[in-house]
């Protein structure tokens, strides 16, 4: 651990060590919750939050809850304006980026005056719609490829108040790099930045060193949060990750168990 910390540029904050939530003995079935009259799915029960590994006020694991609160508190002062775009990327597959992106977004909604928009850019391995119990008809990929024409049609309310999701959409197996640098991506980011003044936009991105998509995404976002596995990451790979994004964009790191 000491070697990992020493390898990181001193301008980068070392954020709390966040461990995954333990699932219950009998997982809750995933599927879209019954919608309320407002169009927002019904709130998850405590058991559903636990099964889906989503934090919530009042949860028993105070250590994990406070870790994400501290993570939020550490990051927000470094962001110029609240409707900035923050990319969350792990150093390698299975590193915990989706878990951290989701729960960081949830922690931002604890403030009743703020909203969070979560965007799933993991076209090869999307997970957020399933975790949040949403069965979307379209998502970001559909908008980028002109299969969906209106951005509001790919923004879904979730069971968590003030949290919305743009799912990955109906992606195919082709390369996606050109879509992230295209005009539709620029239009999408400009729209969601201006839709609310009090919203943070968090992008769940592919592993940085395993995917060209993540590197391209880092060029169109405002900031990046890096997720580093507690074991198996060398100082060289961490520095390579920072260099790929640019140290001026990196607002922090999470050492993930």
C-alpha positions in Angstrom: 0.0 0.0 0.0 2.8 2.4 0.9 4.4 1.8 -2.5 1.1 2.5 -4.3 0.7 5.8 -2.4 4.2 6.9 -3.1 3.7 6.3 -6.8 0.8 8.8 -7.1 1.4 12.4 -7.9 0.9 14.5 -4.7 -1.8 16.6 -6.4 -4.1 13.6 -6.5 -6.1 12.9 -3.4 -6.0 9.5 -1.8 -9.7 8.7 -1.2 -11.3 6.3 1.2 -10.7 2.6 0.8 -14.2 1.3 -0.3 -15.1 -2.3 0.0 -18.0 -4.0 -1.9 -21.2 -4.6 0.0 -21.9 -8.2 1.1 -25.0 -9.6 -0.6 -27.7 -11.3 1.5 -28.0 -15.0 1.7 -31.0 -15.0 -0.6 -30.6 -12.4 -3.4 -33.6 -10.4 -4.4 -34.7 -11.0 -8.0 -33.6 -8.2 -10.3 -36.3 -6.8 -12.6 -38.0 -3.5 -13.1 -39.9 -2.4 -9.9 -43.5 -1.4 -10.3 -43.8 2.2 -11.5 -45.4 4.9 -9.4 -47.9 7.4 -10.9 -45.0 9.9 -11.3 -43.2 7.5 -13.6 -40.4 6.8 -11.0 -40.1 3.2 -10.0 -41.1 2.3 -6.4 -38.3 2.7 -3.8 -36.2 -0.4 -3.0 -36.6 -2.1 0.3 -33.6 -2.4 2.6 -33.2 -6.0 1.4 -33.2 -4.9 -2.3 -30.7 -2.1 -1.6 -28.4 -4.7 0.0 -28.9 -7.3 -2.8 -28.0 -4.7 -5.4 -25.1 -3.4 -3.4 -26.5 0.2 -3.3 -25.9 2.4 -0.3 -28.8 4.2 1.4 -29.2 6.3 4.6 -29.9 4.1 7.5 -27.9 1.1 6.2 -26.2 -1.1 8.8 -22.7 -0.9 7.2 -21.8 2.6 8.4 -18.2 2.2 7.3 -19.2 1.8 3.6 -21.8 4.6 3.8 -19.4 7.0 5.4 -16.7 6.1 2.9 -18.9 7.3 0.0 -19.9 10.4 1.9 -16.3 11.2 2.3 -15.6 10.4 -1.3 -18.3 12.9 -2.4 -17.1 15.5 0.0 -13.5 15.1 -1.2 -14.4 15.4 -4.9 -17.1 18.2 -5.1 -14.8 21.1 -4.0 -12.5 20.2 -6.9 -15.2 20.5 -9.5 -15.6 23.9 -11.0 -19.4 23.7 -11.3 -21.9 21.1 -10.2 -23.1 20.0 -13.7 -19.6 18.9 -14.7 -19.0 15.4 -16.2 -17.0 13.0 -14.1 -15.6 9.8 -15.5 -15.1 6.8 -13.2 -12.6 4.2 -14.6 -10.9 1.2 -13.1 -7.4 0.2 -14.0 -8.6 -3.2 -15.2 -11.7 -5.3 -15.7 -13.4 -6.2 -12.4 -11.8 -3.3 -10.6 -15.1 -1.9 -9.2 -15.7 1.2 -11.4 -19.4 0.5 -11.8 -19.9 -0.1 -8.0 -18.1 3.1 -7.2 -19.8 5.2 -9.9 -23.2 4.1 -8.9 -22.7 4.7 -5.2 -20.9 8.0 -5.6 -23.9 9.1 -7.7 -26.3 7.9 -5.0 -24.3 9.7 -2.3 -24.7 13.0 -4.2 -28.5 12.6 -4.1 -28.4 12.6 -0.3 -28.5 16.4 -0.6 -32.1 17.1 -1.4 -31.1 20.2 -3.5 -28.9 18.2 -5.9 -29.4 15.7 -8.6 -27.2 13.1 -10.2 -27.2 11.6 -13.7 -25.5 8.2 -14.2 -24.4 7.3 -17.7 -23.4 3.7 -18.6 -20.7 3.9 -21.2 -19.7 0.2 -20.7 -21.0 -0.8 -24.1 -19.4 -4.3 -24.0 -20.3 -5.0 -20.3 -23.2 -2.8 -19.2 -24.6 -3.4 -15.7 -26.3 -0.3 -14.3 -29.7 -0.8 -15.7 -29.9 -4.3 -14.3 -28.6 -3.2 -10.9 -31.2 -0.4 -10.8 -34.0 -2.7 -11.9 -34.7 -0.9 -15.2 -35.5 -2.5 -18.5 -34.8 0.2 -21.0 -35.9 0.3 -24.6 -33.0 2.5 -25.7 -29.9 4.1 -24.3 -26.8 6.1 -25.1 -25.6 3.9 -28.0 -29.0 4.2 -29.7 -28.7 8.0 -29.5 -25.1 8.1 -30.8 -26.1 5.9 -33.7 -29.3 7.8 -34.5 -31.6 5.0 -33.4 -33.0 7.3 -30.8 -33.6 10.9 -31.7 -34.6 12.6 -28.4 -32.3 12.6 -25.4 -35.2 12.7 -23.0 -36.2 9.2 -24.3 -33.0 7.7 -23.0 -33.0 9.3 -19.5 -34.7 7.0 -17.0 -35.9 7.8 -13.5 -34.7 5.3 -10.9 -36.0 4.1 -7.6 -33.6 6.5 -5.9 -35.0 10.1 -5.7 -33.0 12.6 -7.7 -31.0 9.9 -9.5 -31.5 9.3 -13.2 -29.9 6.8 -15.5 -28.8 6.8 -19.2 -28.3 3.1 -19.9 -25.8 1.8 -22.4 -28.5 0.9 -24.9 -28.5 -1.7 -27.7 -24.8 -1.8 -28.5 -23.4 -4.3 -31.0 -19.9 -5.8 -31.1 -18.4 -3.2 -33.4 -15.8 -0.6 -32.3 -17.3 2.3 -30.4 -14.4 4.9 -30.4 -15.7 7.0 -33.2 -19.1 7.4 -31.4 -17.5 9.0 -28.4 -15.7 11.6 -30.5 -18.6 12.3 -32.8 -21.1 15.1 -33.0 -23.9 13.2 -31.3 -21.7 12.7 -28.2 -21.0 16.4 -28.1 -24.7 17.2 -28.4 -25.5 14.7 -25.7 -23.0 16.1 -23.2 -24.0 19.7 -23.9 -27.7 18.8 -23.4 -27.3 16.9 -20.1 -24.9 19.6 -18.7 -27.5 22.3 -19.3 -30.6 20.3 -18.4 -30.2 21.0 -14.6 -28.0 23.5 -12.8 -27.6 21.4 -9.7 -26.7 18.0 -11.3 -23.5 16.1 -11.4 -23.0 13.8 -14.4 -21.1 10.6 -13.6 -19.9 8.3 -16.4 -19.3 4.6 -15.7 -16.4 4.0 -18.2 -14.6 0.8 -19.3 -11.3 -0.2 -17.7 -8.7 2.4 -18.8 -5.8 0.1 -19.6 -8.0 -2.5 -21.3 -10.2 -0.4 -23.5 -9.5 2.4 -26.0 -13.1 3.6 -25.3 -12.1 4.8 -21.8 -9.1 6.8 -23.1 -11.3 8.5 -25.7 -14.0 9.3 -23.1 -11.4 11.0 -20.9 -10.9 13.5 -23.7 -14.5 14.7 -23.6 -15.2 14.7 -19.9 -14.2 17.4 -17.3 -12.7 15.2 -14.6 -11.8 11.6 -13.8 -11.9 9.4 -10.7 -9.6 6.4 -10.8 -10.5 3.1 -9.1 -7.4 1.0 -8.1 -7.6 -2.6 -6.9 -6.1 -3.0 -3.4 -3.9 -5.9 -4.8 -2.4 -6.5 -8.2 -1.7 -3.0 -9.4 1.9 -1.8 -9.9 3.1 1.7 -9.5 3.9 1.6 -13.2 0.4 0.8 -14.2 -1.1 3.5 -12.0 1.2 6.1 -13.4 0.4 4.9 -16.9 -3.3 5.3 -16.1 -2.8 8.9 -14.8 -0.7 9.8 -17.8 -3.3 8.4 -20.2 -6.0 10.7 -18.7 -3.9 13.7 -17.8 -3.1 14.5 -14.1 -5.0 17.8 -14.3 -8.2 15.9 -14.9 -7.8 13.4 -12.1 -9.6 14.6 -9.0 -9.0 11.5 -6.9 -8.4 7.8 -6.4 -10.3 5.0 -4.7 -8.4 2.0 -3.4 -11.0 -0.7 -3.9 -11.0 -4.0 -2.0 
